[in-house]
Amino acid sequence: MTSRERLETAWSFEQADRVPIELRISPNAYDHPGAARVLELIDECADNFYGCSPYDWGFLGLPATYSERELERKPGEFVRTERIYDTSAGPFTAIVREPDFEGGAIDCHWEKRYITCPEDIERLIEPTFEVREPDVGELHRAVAEVGDKGIVLVSILHPLGWLVRNATMEEVYIWFKTHRDLIHRFLEVTNTHVAETVEAMLLAGIGPYFAVCAHEMLIPPWAGTEFFEEFVFQYDKRVNDVIHAHGGKLRAHCHGNAMHYLERFWEMGIDAVEPLEAAPMGDVDLSEAKLRVGDRMLLSGNIPSPYFPTWSREQVEQSVCEAIKAGAPGGGFSLRTTGGTAGTGAVRGFEQLGKILDNCEAYLLAGLKYGAYPI
């Protein structure tokens, strides 16, 4: 089987020749001597999903021009930068402080977010949201590049997830109580635009597989069940119903405490979910998840790569073996590390990266060893 066939078979809840094995490592790791063997194995046996963005979502769906302005720099310490989006609703600005060192920063501190008050939300929804022409050629280029090596997922905007990530975190969740009507107007306007845009993409031949990233910020410990039912479910379902009406499927990226939301995820139209983090990073019991939704949702993940800097190869192999036993029977499962690129993009030092790469190799080999059907 090709990787594409293997993933599609798993997503159809049938057993392929073996369990799909997802893995990519950060380009920052390519120069490490330990990367060569891992990259060789990835080329030989990895079955990956690849993102594609054939629609320019701008700033929350509004056409936008982006620029930056350096505010302050202390060489070898930090640099402060103002990030600016100019839109038809006016400019939206943020200020970030990043470490200043050779090789660049892997993270930053937000001194100011783009959305700082309810008035900013009012500004956002005043203009008319118009569906612009998608770039069909971008999808064709991505599909041609990936070929049979995997499946291309079209990225779509999630307005509520976008708001939470781009607003002042200390205040944004309060607004759902103090400005409930405004939040509902925001969600009505923006999700209508997303649904219309997704339909335009589908009618243009873009799809059938889509991806969204948002829900980890919309479940515990950030928010609870009442919040999810009022502000997430109905609006997500509207968009997801459009995807399903055209025969498409949606995959969601959701870290954290997703266990008790899996059934509601499926009911609102999510067809696949990753990375299924177990305790202490999350609360997903893979065996229980398989019983609850394993015949309806493609379950991907459960290999805790944050432990790769310290685990032995034997511990990695045991983790893979247990995940396959719990998730693989009957199809509907793919192996995936819970950390993006298995943590190879956020390491401290040559030795630590070598340890992670060694365990990436152990992960791939264990997937081949234990993943052949029948399990």
C-alpha positions as CSV (number, residue, x, y, z in Angstrom):
1,M,0.0,0.0,0.0
2,T,1.1,3.6,-0.5
3,S,1.0,6.0,2.4
4,R,-2.1,7.7,1.0
5,E,-3.9,4.4,0.6
6,R,-2.9,3.4,4.1
7,L,-4.2,6.6,5.7
8,E,-7.5,6.5,3.7
9,T,-8.0,2.9,4.6
10,A,-7.5,3.7,8.3
11,W,-9.8,6.7,8.0
12,S,-12.5,4.4,6.5
13,F,-12.2,2.2,9.6
14,E,-10.8,-0.8,7.9
15,Q,-7.5,-2.5,8.4
16,A,-4.7,-1.7,6.0
17,D,-1.5,-3.7,5.6
18,R,-0.2,-2.0,8.8
19,V,-0.9,0.9,11.1
20,P,0.0,4.3,9.6
21,I,2.9,5.9,11.2
22,E,3.1,9.7,11.3
23,L,6.3,11.5,11.8
24,R,8.1,14.6,10.6
25,I,11.1,16.3,12.2
26,S,12.0,20.0,12.2
27,P,14.3,21.2,9.4
28,N,16.4,22.7,12.2
29,A,17.4,19.1,13.1
30,Y,18.5,18.0,9.6
31,D,22.1,18.9,10.1
32,H,22.5,16.7,13.2
33,P,24.3,13.4,12.4
34,G,21.4,11.5,14.0
35,A,18.9,13.0,11.5
36,A,20.1,11.1,8.5
37,R,18.8,7.7,9.6
38,V,15.5,9.2,10.8
39,L,15.0,11.0,7.5
40,E,15.7,7.8,5.6
41,L,13.1,5.9,7.7
42,I,10.6,8.7,7.3
43,D,11.0,8.6,3.5
44,E,10.6,4.8,3.6
45,C,7.7,4.3,6.0
46,A,6.1,7.4,7.4
47,D,2.5,8.1,6.5
48,N,1.8,11.8,7.0
49,F,-0.9,14.5,6.6
50,Y,0.4,17.7,5.1
51,G,-1.2,21.2,5.5
52,C,-2.1,23.4,2.6
53,S,-3.5,26.9,2.6
54,P,-5.2,27.7,-0.8
55,Y,-7.2,30.5,0.7
56,D,-5.8,33.7,2.2
57,W,-7.7,34.2,5.5
58,G,-5.9,37.5,6.1
59,F,-6.8,38.9,9.6
60,L,-9.8,36.8,10.7
61,G,-11.0,36.6,7.1
62,L,-10.5,40.3,6.4
63,P,-7.9,41.2,3.7
64,A,-4.9,42.5,5.5
65,T,-1.4,43.9,4.9
66,Y,1.2,42.7,7.5
67,S,4.3,44.7,8.6
68,E,6.7,44.9,11.5
69,R,8.5,47.7,13.3
70,E,11.4,47.1,15.7
71,L,10.9,49.0,18.9
72,E,13.9,48.1,21.0
73,R,17.0,45.8,20.8
74,K,19.5,44.7,23.4
75,P,22.1,42.6,21.4
76,G,22.4,39.1,22.9
77,E,19.4,39.7,25.2
78,F,16.1,40.5,23.5
79,V,14.4,42.4,20.7
80,R,10.9,44.0,21.0
81,T,8.9,44.2,17.8
82,E,5.5,45.7,16.9
83,R,3.5,43.5,14.6
84,I,0.8,45.3,12.5
85,Y,-2.1,44.2,10.4
86,D,-3.8,46.9,8.3
87,T,-7.4,45.9,7.5
88,S,-10.6,47.6,6.4
89,A,-11.5,47.7,10.1
90,G,-8.3,49.7,10.8
91,P,-4.9,48.6,12.1
92,F,-4.5,45.9,14.7
93,T,-1.2,45.8,16.5
94,A,0.7,43.4,18.9
95,I,4.0,43.7,20.7
96,V,6.3,40.7,21.2
97,R,9.6,40.3,23.0
98,E,11.9,37.6,21.6
99,P,15.3,36.4,22.8
100,D,18.1,37.8,20.6
101,F,20.6,35.0,19.9
102,E,22.2,33.2,17.0
103,G,19.8,30.8,15.3
104,G,16.7,32.7,16.3
105,A,14.0,32.3,19.0
106,I,11.8,29.3,19.4
107,D,9.2,31.3,21.3
108,C,8.2,34.8,22.3
109,H,6.6,36.8,25.1
110,W,3.5,38.7,24.1
111,E,3.5,42.1,25.7
112,K,0.4,43.1,23.8
113,R,-2.1,41.0,21.8
114,Y,-3.9,42.2,18.7
115,I,-7.3,42.2,20.5
116,T,-7.3,44.0,23.8
117,C,-10.9,45.1,24.4
118,P,-14.5,44.4,23.4
119,E,-14.3,47.5,21.2
120,D,-11.7,45.7,19.0
121,I,-14.2,42.9,18.5
122,E,-16.9,45.4,17.5
123,R,-14.4,46.9,14.9
124,L,-13.7,43.4,13.5
125,I,-17.3,42.6,12.6
126,E,-18.3,46.0,11.2
127,P,-16.9,45.5,7.7
128,T,-18.6,43.2,5.1
129,F,-16.9,39.8,4.9
130,E,-16.6,38.9,1.3
131,V,-15.5,35.5,-0.1
132,R,-12.5,35.9,-2.2
133,E,-11.3,33.5,-5.0
134,P,-9.4,30.6,-3.6
135,D,-6.1,29.5,-5.1
136,V,-6.9,26.1,-6.7
137,G,-3.4,25.9,-8.1
138,E,-2.0,25.9,-4.5
139,L,-3.8,22.7,-3.7
140,H,-2.8,21.1,-7.0
141,R,0.9,22.0,-6.3
142,A,0.6,20.5,-2.8
143,V,-1.1,17.3,-4.0
144,A,1.5,16.9,-6.8
145,E,4.4,17.4,-4.3
146,V,3.0,14.9,-1.7
147,G,1.9,12.4,-4.3
148,D,1.2,9.0,-2.8
149,K,3.3,9.8,0.3
150,G,0.3,11.1,2.3
151,I,-2.8,13.1,2.4
152,V,-3.1,16.9,1.9
153,L,-5.3,18.7,4.4
154,V,-6.8,22.2,3.6
155,S,-6.5,24.5,6.6
156,I,-9.6,26.5,7.6
157,L,-10.1,29.3,10.0
158,H,-11.7,28.7,13.4
159,P,-12.9,32.2,14.5
160,L,-13.3,31.4,18.2
161,G,-9.9,29.7,18.4
162,W,-8.5,32.6,16.5
163,L,-10.0,35.2,18.9
164,V,-8.8,33.4,22.0
165,R,-5.2,33.1,20.7
166,N,-5.1,36.7,19.5
167,A,-6.8,38.4,22.5
168,T,-5.4,39.4,25.9
169,M,-5.5,36.1,27.7
170,E,-6.2,37.6,31.1
171,E,-9.4,39.1,29.9
172,V,-10.8,37.2,26.9
173,Y,-12.5,34.5,28.8
174,I,-14.2,37.1,31.0
175,W,-15.8,38.7,27.9
176,F,-17.8,35.5,27.4
177,K,-19.7,36.4,30.5
178,T,-19.6,40.2,30.4
179,H,-20.2,40.6,26.7
180,R,-22.1,37.5,25.8
181,D,-24.2,39.1,23.0
182,L,-21.2,40.6,21.4
183,I,-19.4,37.3,21.3
184,H,-22.4,35.6,19.7
185,R,-22.6,38.3,17.1
186,F,-18.9,37.8,16.4
187,L,-19.4,34.1,16.1
188,E,-22.5,34.5,13.9
189,V,-20.7,36.8,11.4
190,T,-17.4,35.1,11.3
191,N,-18.6,31.5,11.1
192,T,-21.1,32.4,8.4
193,H,-18.1,33.8,6.4
194,V,-16.1,30.6,7.1
195,A,-19.0,28.4,6.0
196,E,-19.5,30.3,2.8
197,T,-15.8,30.3,2.1
198,V,-15.4,26.6,2.7
199,E,-18.4,26.0,0.3
200,A,-16.7,28.1,-2.3
201,M,-13.5,26.1,-2.0
202,L,-15.4,22.8,-2.3
203,L,-17.3,24.0,-5.4
204,A,-13.9,25.1,-6.9
205,G,-12.6,21.6,-6.4
206,I,-10.6,22.3,-3.2
207,G,-10.8,19.4,-0.6
208,P,-12.1,16.9,0.3
209,Y,-9.9,16.8,3.4
210,F,-9.7,19.7,5.8
211,A,-7.9,20.6,9.1
212,V,-8.6,22.9,12.0
213,C,-6.6,23.9,15.0
214,A,-8.4,25.5,18.0
215,H,-10.2,23.2,20.4
216,E,-7.4,22.8,23.0
217,M,-8.2,26.4,24.1
218,L,-11.9,25.8,24.3
219,I,-12.0,22.9,26.8
220,P,-10.6,22.4,30.3
221,P,-8.6,23.8,31.9
222,W,-9.5,27.0,29.9
223,A,-13.2,26.5,29.6
224,G,-15.9,24.0,30.6
225,T,-18.9,22.2,29.3
226,E,-21.4,25.1,29.4
227,F,-18.9,27.2,27.5
228,F,-18.4,24.5,24.9
229,E,-22.1,24.0,24.4
230,E,-22.9,27.7,24.1
231,F,-20.0,29.1,22.1
232,V,-18.4,26.2,20.2
233,F,-20.8,23.4,19.3
234,Q,-23.5,25.2,17.2
235,Y,-21.0,27.4,15.3
236,D,-18.6,24.6,14.5
237,K,-21.3,22.3,13.4
238,R,-22.5,24.9,10.8
239,V,-19.1,24.9,9.1
240,N,-18.6,21.2,9.4
241,D,-22.0,20.4,7.9
242,V,-20.9,22.2,4.8
243,I,-17.8,20.0,4.5
244,H,-19.9,16.8,5.0
245,A,-22.6,18.0,2.5
246,H,-19.8,17.8,-0.2
247,G,-18.5,14.5,1.0
248,G,-15.5,15.9,2.8
249,K,-13.8,15.1,6.1
250,L,-12.4,17.3,8.9
251,R,-9.4,16.6,11.1
252,A,-8.9,18.5,14.4
253,H,-5.7,19.2,16.3
254,C,-6.5,19.3,20.0
255,H,-4.0,19.0,22.9
256,G,-4.9,18.6,26.5
257,N,-8.0,17.3,28.3
258,A,-10.0,16.1,25.3
259,M,-11.2,12.7,26.6
260,H,-14.7,13.7,27.7
261,Y,-15.3,15.9,24.6
262,L,-14.6,13.2,21.9
263,E,-18.2,12.2,21.5
264,R,-19.3,15.8,21.2
265,F,-16.5,16.4,18.7
266,W,-17.9,13.7,16.5
267,E,-21.5,14.9,16.9
268,M,-20.5,18.4,15.7
269,G,-18.7,17.0,12.7
270,I,-15.1,16.3,13.5
271,D,-14.0,13.1,11.7
272,A,-10.5,12.7,13.1
273,V,-8.6,14.0,16.1
274,E,-5.0,14.2,17.3
275,P,-2.7,14.0,19.2
276,L,-4.7,12.3,22.1
277,E,-2.4,13.2,25.0
278,A,-2.4,11.0,28.0
279,A,-1.8,12.2,31.6
280,P,-0.1,14.4,32.7
281,M,-0.2,16.5,29.5
282,G,-3.8,15.5,28.8
283,D,-6.5,13.1,30.0
284,V,-7.0,10.7,27.0
285,D,-7.2,7.0,27.8
286,L,-6.7,5.5,24.3
287,S,-8.5,2.2,25.1
288,E,-11.5,4.1,26.4
289,A,-11.4,6.5,23.5
290,K,-11.4,3.6,21.1
291,L,-14.5,2.2,22.7
292,R,-16.3,5.5,22.6
293,V,-15.6,6.8,19.1
294,G,-13.1,4.5,17.5
295,D,-15.5,3.3,14.9
296,R,-16.4,6.9,13.9
297,M,-13.4,9.1,14.3
298,L,-9.8,8.5,13.1
299,L,-7.8,8.5,16.3
300,S,-4.1,9.6,15.9
301,G,-1.4,9.9,18.5
302,N,-0.9,9.0,22.1
303,I,3.0,8.6,21.9
304,P,4.3,11.1,24.5
305,S,7.3,12.6,22.7
306,P,7.9,15.2,25.5
307,Y,9.6,12.2,27.2
308,F,11.9,11.5,24.2
309,P,14.7,13.6,25.8
310,T,14.9,11.2,28.7
311,W,13.3,7.9,27.7
312,S,15.2,4.8,26.7
313,R,14.6,3.2,23.3
314,E,12.9,0.3,25.2
315,Q,10.4,2.7,26.8
316,V,9.6,4.2,23.4
317,E,9.0,0.8,22.0
318,Q,6.8,-0.2,24.9
319,S,4.7,2.9,24.5
320,V,4.2,2.2,20.8
321,C,3.3,-1.4,21.4
322,E,0.7,-0.4,24.0
323,A,-0.8,2.3,21.7
324,I,-1.1,-0.1,18.8
325,K,-2.8,-2.7,21.0
326,A,-5.3,-0.1,22.3
327,G,-6.0,1.8,19.1
328,A,-5.3,-0.2,16.0
329,P,-7.7,-3.2,16.0
330,G,-10.3,-2.7,13.3
331,G,-8.5,0.3,11.7
332,G,-9.4,3.9,12.6
333,F,-6.0,4.6,14.1
334,S,-2.6,6.1,13.2
335,L,0.5,6.4,15.4
336,R,1.5,10.0,16.1
337,T,3.8,11.7,18.6
338,T,2.0,14.1,20.9
339,G,4.6,16.8,20.4
340,G,4.9,18.6,17.0
341,T,7.9,17.2,15.0
342,A,8.5,15.0,18.1
343,G,10.0,18.0,19.9
344,T,13.0,18.3,17.4
345,G,12.2,22.0,16.8
346,A,12.5,23.1,20.5
347,V,15.6,21.6,22.0
348,R,18.5,22.8,24.1
349,G,21.7,21.6,22.7
350,F,23.3,19.0,20.5
351,E,23.2,16.1,22.9
352,Q,19.5,16.5,23.7
353,L,18.6,16.6,20.0
354,G,20.6,13.5,19.4
355,K,18.7,11.7,22.2
356,I,15.4,12.8,20.7
357,L,16.4,11.7,17.2
358,D,17.5,8.3,18.5
359,N,14.1,7.8,20.0
360,C,12.4,9.0,16.8
361,E,14.2,6.1,15.1
362,A,13.0,3.7,17.9
363,Y,9.4,5.0,17.4
364,L,9.4,4.3,13.7
365,L,11.0,0.9,14.0
366,A,8.5,-0.1,16.8
367,G,5.6,1.0,14.6
368,L,6.8,-1.3,11.8
369,K,7.5,-4.1,14.3
370,Y,4.1,-4.1,16.1
371,G,1.8,-2.4,13.6
372,A,1.3,-5.2,10.9
373,Y,-2.3,-6.4,10.7
374,P,-3.7,-8.5,12.2
375,I,-2.7,-7.0,15.5
